[in-house]
Amino acid sequence: MQTEEKRQQIPNSIGRAVFVALSFLLQVGWILGFALYLTRYYAVVQLASSLLALLLVFSVYGRSMNSAFRLSWIILILLFPVLGACLYLLFGRPVALWPLRRRFRAADEALDPARRREVEQGTQVTRALHDRAPDLAGQAAYLQNTAGFPVYRNTEVRFYGDTNQALEAQQEALRGARHFIFMEYHAIEDSTAWQGLEEILAQRAAAGVDVRVFYDDVGSMGFISPPFAQRLRAKGIQCRVFNPLVPAMNIIMNNRDHRKITVVDGQIGFTGGYNLADEYFNLTHPYGVWKDSGLRLEGEAVRGLTLTFLQMWGATQKEPIDPAPFLPPMERPVSSDGVVVPYADTPLDEEPVGENVYINLVTHADRYAWLTTPYLIISDEMQRALTLAARRGVDVRIITPGIPDKKMVFRVTRSHYARLAAHGVRIFEYSPGFIHAKQAVADDRAAVVGTINLDYRSLYLHFENACWFTGCGAVKDVRKDFEALFPQCREVTDQYKVRSAAVRGVDCLLRLFSPLM
């Protein structure tokens, strides 16, 4: 019965996606048709469109935004004044995100007192870290004082380079839930991996546990459809869908929930790069061997994951949420001098937290900085940090997929190799298949594991989360995972140092418009 239901759901989701895509194309066609119609009044339209394009170019140039986005919009508007202006007015204006900002502002206001108390306690941790490692304390201070994410100690961090081990640990924690379970994921597939979790969630909900599941509509569209949420609710599981796809050209549709969070009773938390779909656990193999990773937190830092989940949950309801019941004292005190900061990123402000954490990690590296990412589409700022570190003598390495999931995006990824390789950054491709892990480690001292890719979507357009940690054994576990990965990769650094003029031209064009992809 379950298998039959799944077979019915997936075509429904694909059909809905096709309907939305056709609606979008019709709207684009209407804009083009309107532009062609206006050519009857060529002189007037040319003058008006030129003036509008000029005004928009000045507006874009004056905005506080990443220079790559600014350049892409300016060139698009100048090349195609009418179409470019329409697309910018629909997708580029910050005011278009006002409804979404208002909802998140209300959620943040409800959580602000609790978050401030956490930050006050974290200040002592940051000061103690400063006495041992001023550079690492700077990263912690940035996350806490500028980005607003509390710094924690007394947290056990366990790294999983094998997602099946992470899933087993997750299932074990869920079975022991007594008060509440929070789960937020970009993609859920109604298949083997999820069904094992759903069975546990239904049992805990029947036992009176407050179970909440939150997923992104676009991320899960190929796997499930609306009846899925209804089925969960029938089992006593609260379920919400983030930003449901609608057949209209809307900037908000461009901002997806890419976070991956599980919280159990406020005591144990999970995050990392993996979604709850079979391919992430190599139960299916659409792109060869799938490589991903995750973290298990137990202790005070779980409170940071809880606050991040409550922000998104609170933004989807009218009533303010009270975080107090979900921030209980630790039932099993953990003693650890390691410092852990669960943090998040949002497209609703002008602070690129995800990118800045990576840049800080690479900038302060002395011996090595290793990173993995499924997509490598980076800004000039990120590229400068990577190349400058390499030119200082730091061993900078980046691992990308050997088998891509999106061929065009992979072509754009490879277009960035040459500039990095020319300055000493070493590029590796994961030969067995697709590497989806988003992890970084530097000097055996600090590491990052989370959902944030090295591409414009993750760094600027999506809701993301990750965890920065130092002074605990998990940092060296991340390094060991890299050391196991490199022999499975082929180094392509030298291959991309020399390219023909035609290839360089195509790469330049791809990079020019990659921020808008």
C-alpha positions, 0 to 999 in steps of 0.5 A, a space after each residue: 500500500 505504501 509503495 503504491 501510494 508513493 508511485 501515485 504521489 511522485 507523478 503528482 509532484 512532477 505534474 505540479 512542477 511542470 504546470 508551474 514551469 509552463 506558467 512561468 514560461 507563459 509569463 516570460 512569453 507575455 513579457 517578450 510579446 509585450 516588448 515586441 508590441 512596443 517596438 511599433 513605437 520604436 522611438 518613444 519606447 527606445 527613449 523610455 527604456 533607455 532612461 529606465 535602464 539607466 535609472 535601474 543601473 544607477 539603482 543597482 550600482 548604489 545597492 549594498 550587494 555582492 559585486 558579482 550580482 551587481 555586475 550581472 544585473 547591470 549587464 543584463 539590463 543594458 543588453 536587454 533593457 525591457 526584459 532585463 528591467 522586468 526581470 530585475 523588478 520581479 526578482 532583483 529588488 530587495 523590497 520584493 522580499 518585504 512580506 517574507 522579512 516581516 514574518 521573520 522579523 516577528 519570529 525573531 522578536 519572539 525569540 530575541 529575549 531567549 537568544 540574548 540570554 544565550 549570547 550573554 552566557 556565550 560571552 564568557 566562553 568567547 573570552 576564555 577562548 581568546 586567552 588560548 587562541 585569539 584568532 579562533 576567538 575572533 571567529 566565535 566573536 563574529 558569529 556571536 556579536 555580529 551574526 547573533 549566534 550564541 557560543 557554547 561549551 560543554 557539548 559533545 560533538 560527533 562527526 559522521 563521514 558515513 551518513 548511514 551511521 548518522 541515520 542510525 544515531 538519529 533513529 536511536 535518539 528519536 526513539 528516546 524522545 520524551 518531550 519534543 522532536 523538531 525536524 527541518 529538511 530541504 528534501 524528504 523522500 517518501 521511501 525507505 530511509 524516511 519511512 523508517 523515521 516516520 514509523 518512529 515519529 508516529 510512535 512517539 507522537 502516539 506517546 504524547 511527544 510534540 513532533 514537528 516536521 518542516 520541509 521545503 516544497 521545491 526541495 521535496 517536490 520530486 519525492 512527495 506531494 501534498 497528501 504526504 503532509 496530510 498523512 503525517 498530520 493524521 498520525 499526530 505529527 505537525 507538518 508544515 511546508 516552506 514556501 509552497 511553489 505557486 504558478 507566478 513569477 515571484 522573487 520569494 520562490 527563489 529563496 528556499 529552505 536548505 537547512 537540515 536540523 533534528 532536535 530531540 528534547 533539546 538535549 541531542 541535535 543533528 545537522 549536516 549535508 544530508 537530506 532524508 532521501 534514499 540517495 543520501 544513504 546510497 540506497 539508490 545510486 543516481 550519480 554513482 557513490 553519494 558522499 555526505 557527512 553529518 554531526 551529532 551534538 549533545 549538550 548546551 549547543 543543541 539550544 542553538 539548533 533549537 532557536 534556528 528551528 523555532 525561527 523558521 517554524 515561528 515565521 510560518 504562523 501568526 501567533 508568537 512562539 514561546 521558546 522557553 519550553 524548548 530550552 530545558 536544562 541539560 539532563 546529562 551534563 556534558 563537560 567539554 572545553 571545546 567551543 561549538 557555534 551552531 549558526 544559520 544564514 538568511 537571504 533577508 539581510 545583508 550579512 553573508 554569514 556562511 561565506 564570511 565563516 569560510 573566508 575567516 577559516 581560510 584566512 587564518 589557516 597557517 598550514 592547510 585548509 581543506 574544503 568540499 562542495 558539490 558546486 563551486 561558484 564563488 565570488 571574487 571575495 571568496 576566490 581572493 581568500 582561497 588564492 591568497 592563502 595558497 600564495 602564503 604557502 597554505 595547503 588549500 584543497 577543494 574537492 568537487 564531484 566526479 559525477 555531476 547531478 546538474 551538468 550545466 552547473 558542473 560546467 560553471 563549477 569547472 569554469 572556476 578551476 583555472 583561476 584558483 589553480 593558477 594561484 596554487 589552489 589544488 582541485 580534486 574531483 571525487 571519482 566514485 560519484 557525487 560529493 554532497 558534503 559541505 565541510 571544511 577543516 583548517 590546521 587541525 584546530 577548527 572545522 565547519 560542517 553543515 548545509 552551505 555550498 560554495 555557490 551563490 545560491 547557498 551563500 546568498 539566496 537560501 536559508 542555510 545552517 552549519 556548525 563551527 567547532 574547535 577544541 574537540 576531537 571531531 575536528 581531527 575526525 573531519 581531517 581523517 575523513 578528508 585523508 580518506 577522500 583524497 585517494 578516491 579523487 583525481 587531482 585536476 589542478 594541472 589539467 585546467 591551468 592551460 585552456 584554449 581561447 574558446 574555452 576561456 571565452 565560454 568560461 567567462 560568459 558562464 561566470 558572468 551570469 552565474 550569480 543569476 542562475 
